[in-house]
Amino acid sequence: MSVVFIALPVALLLAAAGVAAFIWATRTGQMDDLETPAQRVLLDDDDRVRRGDGE
């Protein structure tokens, strides 16, 4: 029974940290563009260099 007194506050702290991290990520724009990273895999490296996106 004494484990509950340790496990419950730890679980609540972890949940609060997860919610705080999610709120921080959304406010700083981490989730603004969800489409481009998935499509970037499909682009050819030569096309990126010609457009000036690569090195």
C-alpha positions, 0 to 999 in steps of 0.5 A: 500500500505504501507504494501507492503513495510514491507511484501516484505522485510520480505518475501525476508529475510525469503526466503534467510534464507531458502536457506541459511539453505538448503545450510548449511544442504547440506554442513554439510552432513545432506542429505547424507543418506536418506535411512537408517532412513526410514529402521531403523523403520523396524529393530527389537530392538533385532536385534540391540542389538545383532549387538551391535547398541543398548544399 
